[in-house]
Amino acid sequence: MKIVTATQMTAIEQASERAGVSTDTLMENAGLAVAQGARDMAGAAGVRIMVLVGPGNNGADGLVAARHLRRWGAEVICFVVGGRPEPDPKLALALEYGVRIIDIASPSGLELMMARSALVIDAVLGTGRARPLEGPVKQTMQCLENVRSASRPPILLALDLPTGLNADTGEVDQLGVPCDVTFALGYPKVGLLNFPGTEHAGDMRVLDIGVPPGLKEETDIQLESLERRWVSEHLPQRPSDSHKGTFGHVLVVAGSRNYVGAAYLASQASVRAGAGLVTLATPEDVYPIAAAKSTEPIHLPLPDDDGRVSAHAAQALREGSRRYDNIVVGCGLGLSDGTVSFVQDLLFNQESSGLSELPALVDADGLNNLARIEAWPERERGPMVLTPHPGELATLTGLSTAEIQKDRIAVTREYATKWNVTLVLKGANTLIGQPDGAVRVASLANPGMATGGTGDVLSGIIGGLMAQGLVPNIAAASGVYLHGEAGREVASRLGDAGMAASDLLLEVPSSLRWIKEG
């Protein structure tokens, strides 16, 4: 599903008009879809519903929804916030169906009407407004805030965007009122997937409004939401006559004296994601602990330098390099002059018997080591996936974490393209950027996964999918979705506090099954 800016949505509407589907038709479709969704949430017959109607197309959509809700027996009051155009066919038709229209009300009277409603629909401002709230809109939002602060507030449903939420950035006016649900019309807007907009919008649902399929203005958009069906279509097949060699061999290079668990989590996640063989390469100092905890991987002790891999450890990997299909490196690796030399040798040494040509995922301390390698993006190497959190990306780019978080999509696109890598920017609504500029958004925010080790699990999952033949960008996107689904399922049982990264491991196979079968 494409994710659009306000300008792109306008272009799609204009292209739809040229293709024979008028803006008025889209508006009628949108209003009907919103009414159906509102009826599902609150009912209709005998239910009091208030619609806050703005001066533009968002308000017109609200009037259409009000008409249908009244037709189904709801008691509907529309409060017109600001002037409507003259003539106004949508308002006239709503009146004809018995919708009560109010365009002047005292704050106390407006608050009372809102408070007595089961549902309030915010159809004040949509994608066309990015200025601070003022005048009648400001007064209306203040009334709505007061009502929402009561002990038993009405359900608040936003039509396309909550008033005060910037469609392109996710920034929210200080007078904006958080919603329970937002019905995005046609496509989700970028601002609904950027914080604080995501949290402000509540539960987002996307409604089909009848935009003709295949419009160039839509297909050219390089930002889309990651959906289960897409992931299902790209997951590796498991033929009945297969064997362990069918599903690839991933080399996981991880762990140090202080971070033994990272090696366990990453290697086990590769196993659980379906890799046929996993070799776990750890420093000699770590090997006995890792081997005792993790029985499925092949264990390969590496030369040790005070609990970390030594600068010359890559030489120990070259003998069996032809056995491996891909590499995961960095989880719990530590940071020193020796680890920097090791990472450089592993990923960029063209005399390494093919190791540097293998697809590689670099995570955690692997990224911090990579940042200390001069001109690394310009060096010859195999395909690469980087999986930083914002702090690690700040180290790699020189940007501040705040700059990255302010426009995560633009930063992800810029550096995936500039570095010619698949870039996974972790966090709420994780982003997957491709070298060609396309970006996918995994619209999942799970505070239960804000705990040490979940990133190691993600790295192992993506590495396991790459071993089974998925190209890096497909493996990364599919792995992010699988990781998110496993986390969602664990959180549904345990809650959003106290989840451990290892809880995800056993959930990965069942989440894989759910994604494939629905």
C-alpha positions in Angstrom: 0.0 0.0 0.0 1.4 3.4 -1.0 2.0 6.1 1.5 1.4 9.6 0.2 2.2 13.2 0.9 -0.5 15.9 0.6 0.9 16.9 -2.8 0.9 13.3 -4.1 -2.7 12.8 -2.9 -3.8 15.9 -4.8 -2.0 14.6 -7.9 -3.7 11.2 -7.6 -7.1 12.9 -7.3 -6.5 14.9 -10.4 -5.3 11.8 -12.3 -8.4 10.0 -11.1 -10.6 12.8 -12.6 -8.8 12.4 -15.9 -9.4 8.7 -15.7 -13.1 9.2 -15.4 -13.6 9.0 -11.6 -14.5 12.5 -10.5 -13.5 14.2 -7.2 -17.2 14.2 -6.3 -17.4 10.5 -6.8 -14.3 10.0 -4.6 -15.9 12.2 -2.0 -19.2 10.3 -2.0 -17.3 7.0 -1.7 -15.2 8.4 1.1 -18.2 9.7 3.1 -20.0 6.3 2.7 -17.0 4.4 3.8 -16.5 6.6 6.8 -20.2 6.2 7.7 -20.0 2.5 7.5 -16.9 2.4 9.7 -18.5 4.8 12.2 -21.6 2.5 12.3 -19.4 -0.5 13.0 -17.8 1.4 15.9 -20.8 3.0 17.6 -24.0 1.8 15.9 -26.4 4.1 14.1 -30.1 3.7 14.9 -30.9 5.9 17.9 -27.2 6.8 18.4 -26.3 10.5 18.8 -23.3 11.4 16.6 -21.7 14.8 16.2 -19.7 15.8 13.1 -17.3 18.7 13.2 -17.4 20.1 9.7 -14.6 22.2 8.3 -14.6 24.6 5.3 -12.9 22.3 2.7 -13.2 18.9 1.2 -12.6 17.2 4.5 -15.7 18.9 5.8 -17.6 17.8 2.7 -16.6 14.2 3.3 -18.0 14.6 6.8 -21.3 15.9 5.5 -21.6 12.9 3.3 -20.9 10.6 6.2 -23.5 12.5 8.3 -26.1 12.0 5.6 -25.7 8.3 5.5 -25.6 7.9 9.3 -28.9 9.9 9.5 -30.3 7.7 6.8 -29.6 4.7 9.0 -31.4 6.2 11.9 -28.7 8.1 13.9 -29.3 11.4 15.5 -26.7 13.5 13.7 -25.6 17.0 14.5 -23.1 18.8 12.3 -21.3 21.8 13.7 -19.9 23.9 10.9 -16.5 25.2 11.9 -15.8 28.2 9.7 -17.6 29.1 6.5 -18.7 26.6 3.9 -18.7 27.5 0.2 -21.9 28.8 -1.5 -23.7 26.9 -2.9 -22.9 23.8 -0.9 -24.6 20.7 -2.4 -23.3 18.3 0.3 -24.7 20.5 3.1 -28.1 20.9 1.3 -28.4 17.2 0.8 -27.6 16.5 4.5 -30.3 18.9 5.5 -32.7 17.2 3.2 -32.1 13.9 5.0 -32.7 15.5 8.4 -29.2 16.2 9.6 -29.2 19.1 12.1 -26.8 21.8 11.1 -25.4 24.3 13.6 -23.0 27.0 12.5 -23.0 29.3 15.5 -22.8 28.0 19.1 -21.4 29.2 22.4 -18.4 27.2 23.8 -20.6 25.9 26.6 -23.4 24.8 24.3 -20.9 23.1 22.0 -19.2 21.2 24.8 -22.6 20.0 26.0 -23.6 18.7 22.6 -20.2 16.9 22.2 -20.5 15.4 25.7 -23.9 14.0 25.0 -22.7 12.3 21.8 -21.6 8.7 21.6 -19.2 9.5 18.7 -17.6 12.7 17.5 -16.2 12.8 13.9 -13.4 15.3 13.4 -13.9 16.4 9.7 -12.5 19.9 10.3 -9.1 20.0 8.5 -7.5 17.5 6.2 -4.3 17.4 4.0 -4.7 21.0 2.8 -3.9 22.8 6.1 -0.5 23.0 7.8 -0.8 26.4 9.5 -1.3 26.8 13.3 -4.9 26.4 14.5 -6.7 29.7 15.0 -10.1 31.4 15.2 -13.2 29.1 15.2 -11.0 26.0 14.7 -9.0 26.9 17.8 -12.1 27.4 19.9 -13.6 24.1 18.6 -10.5 22.2 19.5 -10.4 23.7 22.9 -14.0 22.6 23.5 -13.2 19.1 22.2 -10.2 18.8 24.5 -12.3 19.7 27.5 -14.9 17.0 26.6 -12.2 14.4 25.9 -10.8 15.1 29.4 -14.0 14.0 31.1 -14.4 10.7 32.8 -16.6 9.2 30.1 -15.7 11.0 26.8 -17.2 10.2 23.4 -15.3 8.2 20.9 -13.3 10.5 18.7 -12.9 9.5 15.0 -10.7 11.6 12.7 -11.6 11.7 9.0 -8.4 11.3 7.0 -6.2 13.3 9.5 -6.8 14.6 13.0 -7.1 18.3 12.9 -3.7 19.9 13.6 -1.7 16.9 12.4 0.7 17.8 9.5 0.1 15.3 6.7 3.8 15.3 5.6 5.8 15.5 8.8 3.6 14.1 11.6 4.0 17.3 13.7 1.0 18.1 15.8 -0.3 21.5 16.7 -0.4 22.1 20.4 -4.2 22.4 20.2 -4.6 19.1 18.4 -6.7 16.6 20.2 -5.6 12.9 20.2 -8.0 10.5 18.5 -9.2 7.0 19.1 -9.3 6.1 15.5 -8.3 7.8 12.2 -9.8 6.7 8.9 -7.2 7.4 6.2 -9.0 8.0 2.9 -7.5 6.1 0.0 -4.0 6.0 1.3 -2.2 6.6 4.6 -0.5 10.0 4.7 3.2 10.2 5.7 2.4 12.1 8.8 0.3 9.3 10.2 3.4 7.1 10.3 5.8 9.6 11.8 5.8 10.3 15.5 4.2 12.1 17.2 1.5 11.9 14.5 1.3 8.1 14.8 0.4 8.2 18.5 -1.9 11.2 18.1 -3.9 9.5 15.3 -4.8 6.4 17.4 -5.7 3.2 15.5 -5.3 3.9 11.8 -7.6 2.2 9.2 -7.3 2.8 5.5 -10.5 3.1 3.5 -10.9 2.3 -0.2 -12.5 5.4 -1.9 -12.5 4.1 -5.4 -9.3 5.5 -6.9 -8.7 3.8 -10.3 -5.9 1.2 -10.0 -2.7 1.6 -11.9 -2.4 5.4 -12.0 1.1 6.5 -12.8 0.9 9.1 -10.1 0.4 6.2 -7.6 2.8 3.6 -9.1 5.7 6.1 -9.2 5.5 6.7 -5.4 8.5 5.1 -3.7 7.1 4.9 -0.2 4.8 2.1 0.8 3.4 0.2 3.8 4.7 -3.3 4.5 1.7 -5.7 4.3 1.3 -9.4 5.2 0.2 -10.4 1.7 3.4 -9.0 0.2 5.6 -10.7 2.7 3.7 -14.0 2.3 4.3 -13.9 -1.5 8.1 -13.4 -0.9 8.9 -15.9 1.9 11.0 -18.9 0.8 9.2 -22.0 -0.3 9.8 -25.3 1.6 9.6 -28.2 -1.0 8.8 -31.6 0.4 12.0 -33.2 -1.0 14.3 -30.5 0.5 17.2 -31.1 3.0 19.3 -28.9 5.2 21.5 -27.9 2.3 18.4 -26.6 0.4 17.9 -23.7 2.9 21.4 -22.3 3.0 24.2 -21.8 5.4 24.6 -18.5 7.3 27.8 -17.5 9.1 27.0 -15.5 12.3 30.0 -13.7 13.7 29.0 -12.3 17.1 29.7 -12.1 20.8 32.4 -10.9 23.1 33.2 -11.5 26.8 30.5 -9.0 27.9 27.9 -9.9 25.3 27.6 -13.7 25.0 23.8 -13.5 24.8 23.9 -11.5 21.6 25.7 -14.4 19.9 23.0 -16.9 21.1 20.1 -14.7 20.1 21.3 -13.9 16.6 22.3 -17.5 15.8 19.1 -19.0 17.2 17.0 -16.5 15.3 18.6 -17.7 12.1 17.7 -21.3 13.0 14.1 -20.3 13.8 13.8 -18.3 10.6 14.4 -21.5 8.6 18.1 -21.5 7.7 19.4 -25.0 6.9 22.7 -24.5 8.6 24.1 -21.9 11.0 27.7 -21.5 11.9 28.3 -19.3 15.0 31.8 -17.9 15.1 32.7 -16.4 18.5 36.0 -15.5 20.3 37.7 -18.5 22.0 37.0 -16.9 25.3 33.2 -16.9 24.6 33.0 -20.2 22.7 32.5 -22.6 25.7 29.6 -20.6 27.0 27.9 -20.1 23.6 28.3 -23.8 22.8 26.8 -24.9 26.1 23.8 -22.6 25.6 23.1 -23.1 21.8 23.2 -26.7 20.5 21.9 -26.3 16.9 24.6 -24.1 15.3 28.0 -25.3 14.2 30.5 -23.6 16.5 33.7 -22.0 15.3 36.1 -20.5 17.9 38.0 -17.5 16.6 41.3 -16.1 17.8 40.8 -14.0 20.9 42.0 -10.6 22.0 41.0 -9.9 25.6 37.5 -11.3 25.1 37.0 -9.9 21.6 37.8 -11.3 18.2 41.4 -10.5 17.2 42.4 -8.3 14.3 43.5 -11.5 12.4 40.4 -13.6 13.1 39.1 -13.3 9.6 41.9 -15.6 8.4 40.2 -18.4 10.4 37.0 -18.0 8.5 38.5 -18.2 5.0 39.2 -21.9 5.0 35.4 -22.7 5.0 34.2 -19.6 3.2 32.8 -21.5 0.2 30.4 -23.3 2.6 28.6 -20.0 3.5 25.8 -18.3 1.6 25.8 -15.0 3.7 27.2 -13.4 6.8 25.7 -11.7 9.9 28.3 -9.7 11.8 28.3 -7.4 14.7 25.9 -8.5 17.4 27.8 -8.0 20.7 31.1 -7.9 18.9 32.6 -5.0 21.0 34.7 -2.1 19.7 38.5 -1.8 19.6 41.2 -1.3 17.1 41.4 -5.0 16.7 37.6 -5.4 15.9 37.8 -2.5 13.4 40.6 -4.3 11.6 38.7 -7.6 11.7 35.5 -6.1 10.3 37.5 -4.3 7.5 39.3 -7.6 6.7 36.0 -9.6 6.7 33.9 -7.3 4.6 36.4 -5.6 2.2 39.5 -7.8 1.8 39.3 -8.8 -1.9 41.8 -11.6 -1.2 39.6 -13.3 1.4 38.6 -16.3 -0.7 35.2 -14.9 -1.4 34.1 -13.8 2.1 33.9 -10.1 1.0 31.6 -11.1 -1.9 29.0 -12.7 0.2 25.8 -10.8 1.1 26.4 -9.4 4.6 24.2 -8.0 7.3 26.0 -5.6 9.7 24.4 -4.7 13.0 25.2 -3.2 16.4 28.9 -3.1 17.2 29.5 -4.1 13.6 28.1 -0.7 12.6 30.2 1.1 15.2 33.3 -0.6 13.8 32.2 0.2 10.2 32.0 3.9 11.1 35.7 3.9 11.9 36.7 2.4 8.5 37.7 5.2 6.2 35.6 5.6 3.0 33.9 2.3 3.5 31.0 3.0 1.1 33.4 3.3 -1.8 35.1 0.0 -1.2 34.4 -3.1 -3.3 32.1 -5.6 -1.4 29.1 -7.8 -1.7 25.5 -6.7 -1.2 25.1 -5.2 2.3 22.2 -4.8 4.8 22.7 -2.3 7.7 20.4 -2.4 10.6 21.1 0.6 12.8 18.9 2.2 15.5 19.0 6.0 15.4 22.0 6.4 17.6 24.1 4.0 15.5 23.0 5.7 12.3 24.0 9.0 13.9 27.5 7.5 14.4 27.7 6.4 10.8 26.4 9.7 9.2 27.5 12.4 11.6 24.0 13.6 12.0 22.4 14.0 15.4 19.8 11.5 16.6 17.3 14.4 16.7 18.0 15.2 13.0 17.4 11.6 12.1 14.2 11.2 14.0 12.8 14.5 12.7 12.6 13.0 9.1 13.4 9.3 9.3 12.1 8.6 5.8 14.2 11.2 4.1 17.3 10.2 6.0 16.7 6.4 5.3 16.2 7.1 1.6 19.3 9.4 1.3 21.8 7.0 2.9 20.4 3.8 1.4 21.0 5.4 -2.0 24.2 7.1 -1.2 25.8 4.0 0.3 24.2 1.5 -2.1 22.9 -0.6 0.8 19.6 -1.9 2.2 19.2 0.3 5.3 16.9 -0.8 8.1 16.3 2.1 10.5 14.9 0.5 13.6 12.4 1.9 16.1 8.7 2.4 16.1 7.5 2.1 12.5 10.8 0.6 11.3 11.9 1.7 7.8 13.5 -0.4 5.1 15.3 1.7 2.5 16.6 0.3 -0.8 19.5 1.5 -3.0 17.0 2.6 -5.7 15.3 5.0 -3.3 12.3 3.0 -2.4 11.3 2.9 1.3 9.0 0.5 3.0 7.3 1.2 6.4 6.5 -1.5 8.9 3.7 0.3 10.8 4.3 -1.4 14.2 5.1 0.3 17.5 5.5 -2.2 20.3 7.0 -0.8 23.5 7.4 -4.4 24.8 10.2 -4.8 22.3 12.2 -1.9 23.8 14.5 -4.3 25.5 18.1 -5.4 25.0 18.6 -8.2 22.5 15.6 -7.8 20.2 17.8 -6.2 17.6 20.0 -9.3 17.7 17.0 -11.5 17.0 16.0 -9.3 14.0 19.5 -9.6 12.6 19.4 -13.4 12.9 16.0 -13.6 11.2 17.1 -11.5 8.3 20.3 -13.5 8.0 18.3 -16.7 8.0 16.0 -15.5 5.2 19.0 -14.4 3.2 20.6 -17.8 3.5 17.4 -19.3 2.0 17.9 -17.2 -1.1 16.0 -14.0 -0.6 17.8 -10.9 -2.0 18.9 -8.5 0.7 16.1 -5.9 0.4 13.4 -8.6 0.3 14.9 -10.5 3.2 15.2 -7.3 5.3 11.6 -6.2 4.7 10.3 -9.7 5.3 12.4 -10.1 8.4 11.3 -6.9 9.9 7.6 -7.9 9.4 8.2 -11.4 10.8 10.1 -9.9 13.8 7.3 -7.5 14.4 4.6 -10.1 14.2 6.5 -12.3 16.7 6.8 -9.4 19.1 3.1 -8.5 18.7 2.1 -12.1 19.6 4.4 -12.2 22.6 3.1 -8.9 23.8 -0.5 -10.0 23.5 0.3 -12.8 26.0 2.7 -11.1 28.3 1.9 -7.4 28.0 4.2 -4.5 27.0 6.6 -4.7 30.0 8.9 -7.6 31.0 9.2 -9.2 27.6 12.7 -10.7 27.0 14.3 -11.0 23.6 14.5 -14.8 23.9 10.7 -14.8 24.2 10.6 -14.0 20.5 12.6 -17.0 19.4 9.9 -19.7 19.8 7.3 -17.4 18.3 9.1 -16.9 15.0 8.1 -20.3 13.4 4.4 -19.8 14.3 4.5 -16.2 13.0 6.0 -17.5 9.8 3.2 -19.9 9.5 0.6 -17.2 10.2 2.1 -14.9 7.6 2.1 -17.7 5.0 -1.4 -19.1 5.7 -3.2 -16.0 7.0 
